[in-house]
Amino acid sequence: MTEIRNATEDDFRAVYEIAAATGDAGADVRHLHPELDLDIVGDIFAIPYLKFSPRLSFVLVSDNRIQGYCVGTGNTRAFEATLTSEWWPQVREKYEAPDPRKKARWGPGEHWRSQIHSAVNTPSELAALYPGHLHANLSEDARGTGLGAELVAVWLRAARKEGVSAAHVGVDPRNTRGFAFWQKQGFARLQGFDDGAQWMGRQL
């Protein structure tokens, strides 16, 4: 049996696990970066949505276990302001800021810890044109089954009901599989926002 439902606090641990299993351009960070605190991926890209945007946070339950999630917000700017005041301060207590003098040798963990401590926001023009944004990740077992498309479709319908006019996603340039997935969901490559991510957007 397969179900897509709103996420709850009881789902936090499963979401953390999927975030870690997909956090390196779709690959598992546990094998490539064993030095990481694995929760850091979820603390940046997943858990804050469950806490502060619950109506637009969904999990895919298949075979009685969570095998994916799709989380996001309809108002990127307001969401980022909430994180600045209510989320990043407490998360900074978990992760020490990296040494800027060693930036040339930073690995993924240091870059993620820097992101937490500097709270880098979405480019202003991107947030204005595509005010919503989302993240979706699936366990390996759920990939290629069509369930990811169903999960994103549920999110898009919910976002429309919330009055969201357009949304964007950020894709790691190395993640060709992820780029192809978002193209199939109607997202197109966006030019002019060169900050390390490949931005994609669509009207809702």
C-alpha positions in Angstrom: 0.0 0.0 0.0 1.3 3.5 -0.9 0.1 6.7 0.8 1.1 10.4 0.4 0.3 12.4 3.5 1.3 15.5 5.4 4.4 15.0 7.5 4.3 15.0 11.3 7.0 15.2 14.0 6.9 11.4 14.2 8.5 11.4 10.7 11.5 13.5 11.6 14.0 10.6 12.0 12.9 9.0 8.7 13.2 12.3 6.9 16.7 12.8 8.4 17.7 9.4 7.1 16.5 10.1 3.5 18.1 13.5 3.5 21.5 11.9 4.4 21.0 9.1 1.9 20.5 11.6 -1.0 22.5 14.6 0.2 25.5 14.4 -2.1 24.0 15.3 -5.5 21.5 12.4 -5.0 24.1 10.1 -3.5 24.5 8.9 0.1 26.7 11.2 2.1 27.4 8.4 4.7 29.8 6.6 2.4 31.4 9.6 0.7 31.8 11.8 3.8 31.9 9.6 6.9 33.1 12.5 9.1 29.8 14.3 8.8 27.1 14.6 11.4 24.5 13.1 9.2 21.7 15.2 10.5 23.2 18.3 9.0 21.6 17.7 5.6 18.1 17.4 7.1 18.6 20.3 9.4 19.3 22.5 6.3 17.1 21.1 3.6 14.2 19.2 5.2 13.3 19.5 8.9 12.7 23.2 9.0 9.9 22.8 6.5 8.2 20.2 8.6 8.4 22.6 11.6 7.5 25.9 9.9 5.7 25.0 6.7 3.7 21.8 7.7 0.9 22.3 5.1 3.4 22.0 2.3 5.4 19.1 3.8 4.5 15.6 2.6 5.9 12.1 3.0 5.6 9.1 0.8 4.7 6.0 2.7 5.2 2.7 0.9 5.4 -0.8 2.3 4.7 0.7 5.8 7.8 2.9 5.7 8.6 6.4 4.6 10.4 6.3 1.3 10.4 9.9 0.3 9.4 13.4 1.1 8.5 16.6 -0.7 8.7 19.8 1.4 8.6 23.5 0.6 7.1 26.9 1.2 4.9 29.2 -0.8 6.7 32.3 0.3 10.5 31.9 0.2 11.3 35.4 1.7 8.9 35.0 4.7 10.2 31.5 5.3 13.8 32.6 5.3 13.0 35.3 7.7 11.4 32.7 10.0 14.5 30.6 9.8 16.7 33.6 10.7 14.8 34.3 13.9 13.6 30.8 14.9 15.7 28.0 13.3 19.3 28.9 12.6 20.1 30.2 16.1 19.2 26.8 17.7 20.9 24.8 14.9 24.1 26.8 15.2 24.4 25.3 18.7 24.7 21.9 17.1 27.3 22.7 14.4 30.5 24.7 15.0 31.3 27.3 12.4 34.1 26.3 10.0 37.5 28.0 10.1 37.4 30.6 7.3 41.2 30.5 7.2 41.0 27.0 5.9 38.3 27.6 3.3 40.4 26.4 0.4 40.4 22.9 2.0 36.7 22.8 3.1 34.8 19.7 2.3 31.0 19.4 2.1 30.6 19.4 5.9 32.4 22.7 6.2 30.3 24.2 3.4 27.1 23.1 5.0 28.2 24.4 8.5 29.0 27.7 6.8 25.6 27.8 5.2 24.0 27.4 8.7 26.1 30.1 10.2 25.9 32.6 7.4 22.2 31.8 6.5 22.6 32.5 2.7 19.3 33.5 1.2 17.8 32.8 -2.2 18.7 35.5 -4.9 16.2 38.3 -4.6 15.0 38.3 -8.2 14.5 34.5 -8.2 12.4 34.7 -5.0 10.3 37.5 -6.6 9.7 35.7 -9.9 9.2 32.2 -8.3 8.1 32.9 -4.7 7.6 29.3 -3.7 10.3 26.6 -3.5 10.5 22.9 -2.8 12.8 20.0 -2.1 12.0 16.3 -2.9 14.0 13.2 -2.2 13.3 9.5 -2.5 14.9 6.4 -1.2 16.6 4.2 -3.7 13.8 1.7 -3.7 11.2 4.4 -4.7 13.2 5.8 -7.6 12.0 5.0 -11.1 8.6 3.9 -9.9 6.7 7.1 -10.7 6.0 7.7 -7.0 8.3 10.8 -7.1 6.1 12.4 -9.7 3.0 11.7 -7.7 4.6 13.2 -4.6 5.6 16.4 -6.4 2.1 16.6 -8.0 0.5 16.5 -4.5 2.8 19.3 -3.4 2.0 21.4 -6.5 -1.8 21.0 -5.9 -1.4 22.0 -2.3 0.7 25.0 -3.3 -2.0 26.1 -5.8 -4.6 25.9 -3.1 -2.4 28.1 -0.9 -2.3 30.7 -3.8 1.3 30.1 -4.8 1.8 31.5 -8.3 5.2 30.0 -9.2 7.9 27.9 -7.6 11.6 27.1 -8.0 14.0 24.3 -7.1 17.8 24.2 -6.8 19.6 21.3 -8.3 23.3 20.4 -7.8 24.9 20.7 -11.2 26.4 17.2 -10.7 22.9 15.7 -10.3 21.9 15.0 -13.9 19.3 12.5 -12.7 17.7 15.1 -10.5 17.8 17.7 -13.3 16.0 15.2 -15.6 13.4 14.5 -12.9 12.5 18.1 -12.4 12.3 18.7 -16.1 9.6 16.0 -16.3 7.7 17.8 -13.6 7.5 20.9 -15.7 10.4 22.8 -14.3 12.7 24.7 -16.8 16.3 25.8 -16.4 16.6 29.4 -15.3 19.5 31.6 -16.4 21.2 34.5 -14.7 21.4 33.2 -11.1 25.0 31.9 -11.0 25.6 31.0 -7.3 26.7 27.4 -7.6 23.2 25.9 -7.9 21.3 25.1 -11.1 17.9 26.9 -10.6 14.8 25.6 -12.2 11.3 27.1 -12.1 7.7 26.8 -13.3 4.4 28.5 -13.1 1.8 26.8 -11.0 
